[in-house]
């Protein structure tokens, strides 16, 4: 299969192969209960919109990937409300973790009743940046 013409045109135009400022990598999703339980026993940081649980994973667990988990219990409300909260948390993680997350770490975002859905999105992004900074400073 030949590469698309856009790639050929970009290479012939003298584009440099300089690395981007950051790499937007799709984080790996935590799926097993054991991963969530290990994160629950690790460092925590409470913010107005959510709770962040973070731990440095062992090399055999996730390697050098950023792994993310989302949890919204029935305390948040019905299925529609929980799914809306998870979508917001996923968007916050997608916006912040590529630049501020660390490879080899597991992050779990836990939704908070009456806060995750109504809290300002930009404020939630700032909260996640601050929480990550705090957890990573304590880990070193």
Number of C-alpha atoms within 10 A of each C-alpha: 3 5 7 8 9 9 10 11 11 11 12 9 9 8 9 8 7 6 7 7 7 9 9 12 12 13 18 13 15 18 12 9 9 10 16 20 10 14 22 16 11 13 17 20 17 15 17 12 26 25 20 24 25 27 21 19 21 12 11 7 12 17 13 14 19 23 28 23 25 20 17 22 13 11 11 19 14 10 12 10 17 21 15 14 28 21 14 18 28 15 13 21 24 17 14 16 23 17 14 16 20 17 17 18 20 29 30 25 25 21 24 20 19 14 15 25 22 10 14 11 16 10 14 21 20 14 21 28 18 15 20 23 14 14 17 17 9 9 10 5
